[in-house]
Amino acid sequence: MAGPAPTREKNTSQFVGFQLDEQAYAFRIEQIREIVILDKVTRTPQVPDYCEGVSNLRGSIMPIINLRRLFGLEAKPVDADTRTIVVNVGERTMGCTVDLVSQVVRIPEQDIQPAPETITADGAHYIAGFARLDGDLVIILDIDALLDPDQLDQVRMAPVAHQESSS
């Protein structure tokens, strides 16, 4: 008697891919509530520059974090591709502004590699891994570590790994 054929689906996770400064990143889909185009963000005083302010999304006030600024990248004006990824961080809901949401992808767990030793300890704690997808290196981010309110300033100071080549 032959059992059911093994499936790779059990060892595959879904991610939402997005871009910042032409670098591919991804969040695990389980923590994403939705992807929106925000029409209004209310600026708040005396917050770090990576916090764009707050937004009212269907009656819920949430902070909006600009990932470009958080990673120390040059600011970019909002355009037709700009999206806000609404994520759950523990009991909190936050929005993450990104340049472009590219796709939902499935990545086999065995294809996700840990951060190399050359990534500093400060930067490595919010990188869940790296994967190659369509010839590009995708940096998989750990939402809980990246957006932990107690750690945001440390994320800001940590260097971000940038893709040097697509080879």
PyMOL commands that place a pseudoatom at each C-alpha (Angstrom):
pseudoatom trace, name=CA, resn=MET, resi=1, chain=A, elem=C, hetatm=0, pos=[0.000, 0.000, 0.000]
pseudoatom trace, name=CA, resn=ALA, resi=2, chain=A, elem=C, hetatm=0, pos=[1.404, 3.273, -1.064]
pseudoatom trace, name=CA, resn=GLY, resi=3, chain=A, elem=C, hetatm=0, pos=[0.631, 6.350, 1.010]
pseudoatom trace, name=CA, resn=PRO, resi=4, chain=A, elem=C, hetatm=0, pos=[-0.072, 9.771, -0.391]
pseudoatom trace, name=CA, resn=ALA, resi=5, chain=A, elem=C, hetatm=0, pos=[2.703, 11.325, -2.405]
pseudoatom trace, name=CA, resn=PRO, resi=6, chain=A, elem=C, hetatm=0, pos=[4.832, 13.745, -0.378]
pseudoatom trace, name=CA, resn=THR, resi=7, chain=A, elem=C, hetatm=0, pos=[4.022, 17.362, -1.017]
pseudoatom trace, name=CA, resn=ARG, resi=8, chain=A, elem=C, hetatm=0, pos=[6.352, 20.335, -0.881]
pseudoatom trace, name=CA, resn=GLU, resi=9, chain=A, elem=C, hetatm=0, pos=[3.453, 22.551, 0.236]
pseudoatom trace, name=CA, resn=LYS, resi=10, chain=A, elem=C, hetatm=0, pos=[4.031, 21.580, 3.885]
pseudoatom trace, name=CA, resn=ASN, resi=11, chain=A, elem=C, hetatm=0, pos=[7.554, 23.002, 3.766]
pseudoatom trace, name=CA, resn=THR, resi=12, chain=A, elem=C, hetatm=0, pos=[6.697, 26.089, 1.736]
pseudoatom trace, name=CA, resn=SER, resi=13, chain=A, elem=C, hetatm=0, pos=[5.793, 29.484, 3.172]
pseudoatom trace, name=CA, resn=GLN, resi=14, chain=A, elem=C, hetatm=0, pos=[4.040, 32.414, 1.552]
pseudoatom trace, name=CA, resn=PHE, resi=15, chain=A, elem=C, hetatm=0, pos=[5.553, 35.876, 1.539]
pseudoatom trace, name=CA, resn=VAL, resi=16, chain=A, elem=C, hetatm=0, pos=[4.573, 39.295, 0.282]
pseudoatom trace, name=CA, resn=GLY, resi=17, chain=A, elem=C, hetatm=0, pos=[7.430, 40.746, -1.746]
pseudoatom trace, name=CA, resn=PHE, resi=18, chain=A, elem=C, hetatm=0, pos=[8.135, 44.454, -1.870]
pseudoatom trace, name=CA, resn=GLN, resi=19, chain=A, elem=C, hetatm=0, pos=[10.887, 46.815, -2.937]
pseudoatom trace, name=CA, resn=LEU, resi=20, chain=A, elem=C, hetatm=0, pos=[12.854, 49.606, -1.329]
pseudoatom trace, name=CA, resn=ASP, resi=21, chain=A, elem=C, hetatm=0, pos=[15.428, 51.386, -3.466]
pseudoatom trace, name=CA, resn=GLU, resi=22, chain=A, elem=C, hetatm=0, pos=[15.302, 48.532, -6.027]
pseudoatom trace, name=CA, resn=GLN, resi=23, chain=A, elem=C, hetatm=0, pos=[16.191, 45.906, -3.390]
pseudoatom trace, name=CA, resn=ALA, resi=24, chain=A, elem=C, hetatm=0, pos=[13.728, 43.026, -2.945]
pseudoatom trace, name=CA, resn=TYR, resi=25, chain=A, elem=C, hetatm=0, pos=[12.391, 42.301, 0.539]
pseudoatom trace, name=CA, resn=ALA, resi=26, chain=A, elem=C, hetatm=0, pos=[9.629, 40.068, 1.867]
pseudoatom trace, name=CA, resn=PHE, resi=27, chain=A, elem=C, hetatm=0, pos=[7.381, 39.678, 4.910]
pseudoatom trace, name=CA, resn=ARG, resi=28, chain=A, elem=C, hetatm=0, pos=[5.722, 36.397, 5.917]
pseudoatom trace, name=CA, resn=ILE, resi=29, chain=A, elem=C, hetatm=0, pos=[2.113, 36.657, 4.834]
pseudoatom trace, name=CA, resn=GLU, resi=30, chain=A, elem=C, hetatm=0, pos=[0.687, 35.459, 8.186]
pseudoatom trace, name=CA, resn=GLN, resi=31, chain=A, elem=C, hetatm=0, pos=[1.352, 38.816, 9.849]
pseudoatom trace, name=CA, resn=ILE, resi=32, chain=A, elem=C, hetatm=0, pos=[0.013, 40.998, 7.052]
pseudoatom trace, name=CA, resn=ARG, resi=33, chain=A, elem=C, hetatm=0, pos=[-3.524, 42.301, 7.463]
pseudoatom trace, name=CA, resn=GLU, resi=34, chain=A, elem=C, hetatm=0, pos=[-3.786, 44.120, 4.160]
pseudoatom trace, name=CA, resn=ILE, resi=35, chain=A, elem=C, hetatm=0, pos=[-2.029, 46.297, 1.614]
pseudoatom trace, name=CA, resn=VAL, resi=36, chain=A, elem=C, hetatm=0, pos=[-3.458, 49.779, 1.108]
pseudoatom trace, name=CA, resn=ILE, resi=37, chain=A, elem=C, hetatm=0, pos=[-2.926, 53.112, -0.559]
pseudoatom trace, name=CA, resn=LEU, resi=38, chain=A, elem=C, hetatm=0, pos=[-3.227, 55.676, 2.213]
pseudoatom trace, name=CA, resn=ASP, resi=39, chain=A, elem=C, hetatm=0, pos=[-4.848, 58.928, 1.285]
pseudoatom trace, name=CA, resn=LYS, resi=40, chain=A, elem=C, hetatm=0, pos=[-3.942, 60.763, 4.476]
pseudoatom trace, name=CA, resn=VAL, resi=41, chain=A, elem=C, hetatm=0, pos=[-1.241, 60.499, 7.101]
pseudoatom trace, name=CA, resn=THR, resi=42, chain=A, elem=C, hetatm=0, pos=[-1.399, 62.906, 10.042]
pseudoatom trace, name=CA, resn=ARG, resi=43, chain=A, elem=C, hetatm=0, pos=[2.051, 64.138, 11.001]
pseudoatom trace, name=CA, resn=THR, resi=44, chain=A, elem=C, hetatm=0, pos=[2.832, 63.908, 14.690]
pseudoatom trace, name=CA, resn=PRO, resi=45, chain=A, elem=C, hetatm=0, pos=[5.329, 66.123, 16.533]
pseudoatom trace, name=CA, resn=GLN, resi=46, chain=A, elem=C, hetatm=0, pos=[8.560, 64.965, 18.107]
pseudoatom trace, name=CA, resn=VAL, resi=47, chain=A, elem=C, hetatm=0, pos=[8.794, 61.542, 16.492]
pseudoatom trace, name=CA, resn=PRO, resi=48, chain=A, elem=C, hetatm=0, pos=[11.783, 60.092, 14.619]
pseudoatom trace, name=CA, resn=ASP, resi=49, chain=A, elem=C, hetatm=0, pos=[11.900, 60.894, 10.887]
pseudoatom trace, name=CA, resn=TYR, resi=50, chain=A, elem=C, hetatm=0, pos=[11.071, 57.275, 9.961]
pseudoatom trace, name=CA, resn=CYS, resi=51, chain=A, elem=C, hetatm=0, pos=[7.644, 57.681, 11.608]
pseudoatom trace, name=CA, resn=GLU, resi=52, chain=A, elem=C, hetatm=0, pos=[5.509, 59.445, 9.013]
pseudoatom trace, name=CA, resn=GLY, resi=53, chain=A, elem=C, hetatm=0, pos=[2.722, 59.944, 11.549]
pseudoatom trace, name=CA, resn=VAL, resi=54, chain=A, elem=C, hetatm=0, pos=[-0.555, 58.146, 12.131]
pseudoatom trace, name=CA, resn=SER, resi=55, chain=A, elem=C, hetatm=0, pos=[-3.413, 57.129, 9.904]
pseudoatom trace, name=CA, resn=ASN, resi=56, chain=A, elem=C, hetatm=0, pos=[-7.045, 56.284, 10.565]
pseudoatom trace, name=CA, resn=LEU, resi=57, chain=A, elem=C, hetatm=0, pos=[-7.807, 53.017, 8.809]
pseudoatom trace, name=CA, resn=ARG, resi=58, chain=A, elem=C, hetatm=0, pos=[-11.507, 52.210, 9.220]
pseudoatom trace, name=CA, resn=GLY, resi=59, chain=A, elem=C, hetatm=0, pos=[-11.647, 53.698, 12.708]
pseudoatom trace, name=CA, resn=SER, resi=60, chain=A, elem=C, hetatm=0, pos=[-8.343, 52.294, 13.937]
pseudoatom trace, name=CA, resn=ILE, resi=61, chain=A, elem=C, hetatm=0, pos=[-5.450, 54.713, 14.501]
pseudoatom trace, name=CA, resn=MET, resi=62, chain=A, elem=C, hetatm=0, pos=[-2.090, 53.197, 13.612]
pseudoatom trace, name=CA, resn=PRO, resi=63, chain=A, elem=C, hetatm=0, pos=[1.469, 54.504, 13.303]
pseudoatom trace, name=CA, resn=ILE, resi=64, chain=A, elem=C, hetatm=0, pos=[2.957, 54.640, 9.811]
pseudoatom trace, name=CA, resn=ILE, resi=65, chain=A, elem=C, hetatm=0, pos=[6.630, 53.682, 9.511]
pseudoatom trace, name=CA, resn=ASN, resi=66, chain=A, elem=C, hetatm=0, pos=[8.480, 54.620, 6.323]
pseudoatom trace, name=CA, resn=LEU, resi=67, chain=A, elem=C, hetatm=0, pos=[10.832, 51.678, 5.754]
pseudoatom trace, name=CA, resn=ARG, resi=68, chain=A, elem=C, hetatm=0, pos=[13.068, 53.727, 3.409]
pseudoatom trace, name=CA, resn=ARG, resi=69, chain=A, elem=C, hetatm=0, pos=[13.769, 56.212, 6.200]
pseudoatom trace, name=CA, resn=LEU, resi=70, chain=A, elem=C, hetatm=0, pos=[14.030, 53.480, 8.842]
pseudoatom trace, name=CA, resn=PHE, resi=71, chain=A, elem=C, hetatm=0, pos=[16.759, 51.839, 6.763]
pseudoatom trace, name=CA, resn=GLY, resi=72, chain=A, elem=C, hetatm=0, pos=[18.583, 55.142, 6.250]
pseudoatom trace, name=CA, resn=LEU, resi=73, chain=A, elem=C, hetatm=0, pos=[17.741, 55.358, 2.541]
pseudoatom trace, name=CA, resn=GLU, resi=74, chain=A, elem=C, hetatm=0, pos=[17.097, 58.617, 0.724]
pseudoatom trace, name=CA, resn=ALA, resi=75, chain=A, elem=C, hetatm=0, pos=[13.484, 59.789, 0.990]
pseudoatom trace, name=CA, resn=LYS, resi=76, chain=A, elem=C, hetatm=0, pos=[11.317, 59.308, -2.085]
pseudoatom trace, name=CA, resn=PRO, resi=77, chain=A, elem=C, hetatm=0, pos=[8.077, 61.103, -2.892]
pseudoatom trace, name=CA, resn=VAL, resi=78, chain=A, elem=C, hetatm=0, pos=[4.885, 59.058, -2.843]
pseudoatom trace, name=CA, resn=ASP, resi=79, chain=A, elem=C, hetatm=0, pos=[3.981, 57.881, -6.347]
pseudoatom trace, name=CA, resn=ALA, resi=80, chain=A, elem=C, hetatm=0, pos=[1.487, 55.544, -8.018]
pseudoatom trace, name=CA, resn=ASP, resi=81, chain=A, elem=C, hetatm=0, pos=[3.460, 52.460, -6.868]
pseudoatom trace, name=CA, resn=THR, resi=82, chain=A, elem=C, hetatm=0, pos=[3.808, 53.449, -3.188]
pseudoatom trace, name=CA, resn=ARG, resi=83, chain=A, elem=C, hetatm=0, pos=[1.904, 51.137, -0.857]
pseudoatom trace, name=CA, resn=THR, resi=84, chain=A, elem=C, hetatm=0, pos=[1.413, 50.715, 2.870]
pseudoatom trace, name=CA, resn=ILE, resi=85, chain=A, elem=C, hetatm=0, pos=[1.616, 47.170, 4.182]
pseudoatom trace, name=CA, resn=VAL, resi=86, chain=A, elem=C, hetatm=0, pos=[-0.548, 46.904, 7.315]
pseudoatom trace, name=CA, resn=VAL, resi=87, chain=A, elem=C, hetatm=0, pos=[1.035, 44.401, 9.697]
pseudoatom trace, name=CA, resn=ASN, resi=88, chain=A, elem=C, hetatm=0, pos=[0.396, 42.949, 13.132]
pseudoatom trace, name=CA, resn=VAL, resi=89, chain=A, elem=C, hetatm=0, pos=[3.257, 43.321, 15.599]
pseudoatom trace, name=CA, resn=GLY, resi=90, chain=A, elem=C, hetatm=0, pos=[2.243, 41.532, 18.751]
pseudoatom trace, name=CA, resn=GLU, resi=91, chain=A, elem=C, hetatm=0, pos=[-0.996, 43.219, 19.815]
pseudoatom trace, name=CA, resn=ARG, resi=92, chain=A, elem=C, hetatm=0, pos=[-0.289, 46.320, 17.698]
pseudoatom trace, name=CA, resn=THR, resi=93, chain=A, elem=C, hetatm=0, pos=[-1.184, 47.192, 14.146]
pseudoatom trace, name=CA, resn=MET, resi=94, chain=A, elem=C, hetatm=0, pos=[1.270, 49.305, 12.155]
pseudoatom trace, name=CA, resn=GLY, resi=95, chain=A, elem=C, hetatm=0, pos=[1.633, 50.464, 8.586]
pseudoatom trace, name=CA, resn=CYS, resi=96, chain=A, elem=C, hetatm=0, pos=[4.880, 50.138, 6.620]
pseudoatom trace, name=CA, resn=THR, resi=97, chain=A, elem=C, hetatm=0, pos=[5.335, 52.412, 3.616]
pseudoatom trace, name=CA, resn=VAL, resi=98, chain=A, elem=C, hetatm=0, pos=[7.259, 50.741, 0.777]
pseudoatom trace, name=CA, resn=ASP, resi=99, chain=A, elem=C, hetatm=0, pos=[8.191, 51.744, -2.784]
pseudoatom trace, name=CA, resn=LEU, resi=100, chain=A, elem=C, hetatm=0, pos=[6.331, 48.911, -4.476]
pseudoatom trace, name=CA, resn=VAL, resi=101, chain=A, elem=C, hetatm=0, pos=[4.551, 45.688, -3.534]
pseudoatom trace, name=CA, resn=SER, resi=102, chain=A, elem=C, hetatm=0, pos=[5.674, 43.176, -6.109]
pseudoatom trace, name=CA, resn=GLN, resi=103, chain=A, elem=C, hetatm=0, pos=[3.971, 39.831, -5.550]
pseudoatom trace, name=CA, resn=VAL, resi=104, chain=A, elem=C, hetatm=0, pos=[2.888, 37.066, -3.236]
pseudoatom trace, name=CA, resn=VAL, resi=105, chain=A, elem=C, hetatm=0, pos=[5.417, 34.262, -3.508]
pseudoatom trace, name=CA, resn=ARG, resi=106, chain=A, elem=C, hetatm=0, pos=[5.897, 30.763, -2.143]
pseudoatom trace, name=CA, resn=ILE, resi=107, chain=A, elem=C, hetatm=0, pos=[9.405, 29.974, -0.975]
pseudoatom trace, name=CA, resn=PRO, resi=108, chain=A, elem=C, hetatm=0, pos=[10.418, 26.481, 0.175]
pseudoatom trace, name=CA, resn=GLU, resi=109, chain=A, elem=C, hetatm=0, pos=[11.779, 26.678, 3.729]
pseudoatom trace, name=CA, resn=GLN, resi=110, chain=A, elem=C, hetatm=0, pos=[14.930, 24.793, 2.660]
pseudoatom trace, name=CA, resn=ASP, resi=111, chain=A, elem=C, hetatm=0, pos=[15.671, 27.626, 0.174]
pseudoatom trace, name=CA, resn=ILE, resi=112, chain=A, elem=C, hetatm=0, pos=[15.818, 30.252, 2.953]
pseudoatom trace, name=CA, resn=GLN, resi=113, chain=A, elem=C, hetatm=0, pos=[19.362, 30.813, 4.154]
pseudoatom trace, name=CA, resn=PRO, resi=114, chain=A, elem=C, hetatm=0, pos=[20.321, 32.538, 7.414]
pseudoatom trace, name=CA, resn=ALA, resi=115, chain=A, elem=C, hetatm=0, pos=[22.078, 35.894, 7.446]
pseudoatom trace, name=CA, resn=PRO, resi=116, chain=A, elem=C, hetatm=0, pos=[25.821, 35.490, 6.885]
pseudoatom trace, name=CA, resn=GLU, resi=117, chain=A, elem=C, hetatm=0, pos=[28.253, 36.320, 9.679]
pseudoatom trace, name=CA, resn=THR, resi=118, chain=A, elem=C, hetatm=0, pos=[29.264, 39.501, 7.859]
pseudoatom trace, name=CA, resn=ILE, resi=119, chain=A, elem=C, hetatm=0, pos=[25.905, 41.067, 8.736]
pseudoatom trace, name=CA, resn=THR, resi=120, chain=A, elem=C, hetatm=0, pos=[26.361, 42.886, 12.028]
pseudoatom trace, name=CA, resn=ALA, resi=121, chain=A, elem=C, hetatm=0, pos=[24.590, 41.566, 15.091]
pseudoatom trace, name=CA, resn=ASP, resi=122, chain=A, elem=C, hetatm=0, pos=[22.431, 44.701, 15.138]
pseudoatom trace, name=CA, resn=GLY, resi=123, chain=A, elem=C, hetatm=0, pos=[21.256, 44.129, 11.568]
pseudoatom trace, name=CA, resn=ALA, resi=124, chain=A, elem=C, hetatm=0, pos=[21.013, 40.350, 11.700]
pseudoatom trace, name=CA, resn=HIS, resi=125, chain=A, elem=C, hetatm=0, pos=[18.365, 40.239, 14.426]
pseudoatom trace, name=CA, resn=TYR, resi=126, chain=A, elem=C, hetatm=0, pos=[15.636, 41.564, 12.125]
pseudoatom trace, name=CA, resn=ILE, resi=127, chain=A, elem=C, hetatm=0, pos=[16.675, 39.590, 9.040]
pseudoatom trace, name=CA, resn=ALA, resi=128, chain=A, elem=C, hetatm=0, pos=[14.884, 36.229, 9.040]
pseudoatom trace, name=CA, resn=GLY, resi=129, chain=A, elem=C, hetatm=0, pos=[16.873, 35.000, 6.052]
pseudoatom trace, name=CA, resn=PHE, resi=130, chain=A, elem=C, hetatm=0, pos=[17.759, 35.337, 2.401]
pseudoatom trace, name=CA, resn=ALA, resi=131, chain=A, elem=C, hetatm=0, pos=[16.302, 33.571, -0.623]
pseudoatom trace, name=CA, resn=ARG, resi=132, chain=A, elem=C, hetatm=0, pos=[16.969, 33.688, -4.332]
pseudoatom trace, name=CA, resn=LEU, resi=133, chain=A, elem=C, hetatm=0, pos=[13.874, 34.356, -6.418]
pseudoatom trace, name=CA, resn=ASP, resi=134, chain=A, elem=C, hetatm=0, pos=[13.922, 34.817, -10.184]
pseudoatom trace, name=CA, resn=GLY, resi=135, chain=A, elem=C, hetatm=0, pos=[17.632, 35.610, -10.031]
pseudoatom trace, name=CA, resn=ASP, resi=136, chain=A, elem=C, hetatm=0, pos=[17.252, 38.290, -7.341]
pseudoatom trace, name=CA, resn=LEU, resi=137, chain=A, elem=C, hetatm=0, pos=[18.337, 38.067, -3.734]
pseudoatom trace, name=CA, resn=VAL, resi=138, chain=A, elem=C, hetatm=0, pos=[15.335, 38.628, -1.467]
pseudoatom trace, name=CA, resn=ILE, resi=139, chain=A, elem=C, hetatm=0, pos=[15.879, 39.749, 2.121]
pseudoatom trace, name=CA, resn=ILE, resi=140, chain=A, elem=C, hetatm=0, pos=[13.221, 38.189, 4.348]
pseudoatom trace, name=CA, resn=LEU, resi=141, chain=A, elem=C, hetatm=0, pos=[12.482, 40.470, 7.274]
pseudoatom trace, name=CA, resn=ASP, resi=142, chain=A, elem=C, hetatm=0, pos=[11.238, 39.434, 10.712]
pseudoatom trace, name=CA, resn=ILE, resi=143, chain=A, elem=C, hetatm=0, pos=[8.314, 41.819, 11.300]
pseudoatom trace, name=CA, resn=ASP, resi=144, chain=A, elem=C, hetatm=0, pos=[8.304, 41.368, 15.086]
pseudoatom trace, name=CA, resn=ALA, resi=145, chain=A, elem=C, hetatm=0, pos=[12.012, 42.163, 15.453]
pseudoatom trace, name=CA, resn=LEU, resi=146, chain=A, elem=C, hetatm=0, pos=[12.014, 44.930, 12.825]
pseudoatom trace, name=CA, resn=LEU, resi=147, chain=A, elem=C, hetatm=0, pos=[9.014, 46.828, 14.162]
pseudoatom trace, name=CA, resn=ASP, resi=148, chain=A, elem=C, hetatm=0, pos=[9.361, 46.184, 17.892]
pseudoatom trace, name=CA, resn=PRO, resi=149, chain=A, elem=C, hetatm=0, pos=[8.706, 49.689, 19.281]
pseudoatom trace, name=CA, resn=ASP, resi=150, chain=A, elem=C, hetatm=0, pos=[11.537, 49.251, 21.803]
pseudoatom trace, name=CA, resn=GLN, resi=151, chain=A, elem=C, hetatm=0, pos=[14.010, 48.382, 19.023]
pseudoatom trace, name=CA, resn=LEU, resi=152, chain=A, elem=C, hetatm=0, pos=[13.154, 50.798, 16.178]
pseudoatom trace, name=CA, resn=ASP, resi=153, chain=A, elem=C, hetatm=0, pos=[16.005, 53.189, 16.961]
pseudoatom trace, name=CA, resn=GLN, resi=154, chain=A, elem=C, hetatm=0, pos=[18.507, 50.306, 16.907]
pseudoatom trace, name=CA, resn=VAL, resi=155, chain=A, elem=C, hetatm=0, pos=[17.144, 49.180, 13.524]
pseudoatom trace, name=CA, resn=ARG, resi=156, chain=A, elem=C, hetatm=0, pos=[17.646, 52.715, 12.257]
pseudoatom trace, name=CA, resn=MET, resi=157, chain=A, elem=C, hetatm=0, pos=[21.328, 52.629, 13.220]
pseudoatom trace, name=CA, resn=ALA, resi=158, chain=A, elem=C, hetatm=0, pos=[22.065, 49.145, 11.857]
pseudoatom trace, name=CA, resn=PRO, resi=159, chain=A, elem=C, hetatm=0, pos=[23.404, 48.940, 8.309]
pseudoatom trace, name=CA, resn=VAL, resi=160, chain=A, elem=C, hetatm=0, pos=[21.039, 47.338, 5.836]
pseudoatom trace, name=CA, resn=ALA, resi=161, chain=A, elem=C, hetatm=0, pos=[22.356, 44.619, 3.565]
pseudoatom trace, name=CA, resn=HIS, resi=162, chain=A, elem=C, hetatm=0, pos=[22.143, 45.718, -0.035]
pseudoatom trace, name=CA, resn=GLN, resi=163, chain=A, elem=C, hetatm=0, pos=[22.348, 43.449, -3.025]
pseudoatom trace, name=CA, resn=GLU, resi=164, chain=A, elem=C, hetatm=0, pos=[25.728, 43.904, -4.678]
pseudoatom trace, name=CA, resn=SER, resi=165, chain=A, elem=C, hetatm=0, pos=[25.049, 41.756, -7.701]
pseudoatom trace, name=CA, resn=SER, resi=166, chain=A, elem=C, hetatm=0, pos=[22.435, 39.413, -9.075]
pseudoatom trace, name=CA, resn=SER, resi=167, chain=A, elem=C, hetatm=0, pos=[24.896, 36.696, -10.005]
for i in range(1, 167): cmd.bond("trace and resi %d" % i, "trace and resi %d" % (i + 1))
show_as sticks, trace
zoom trace
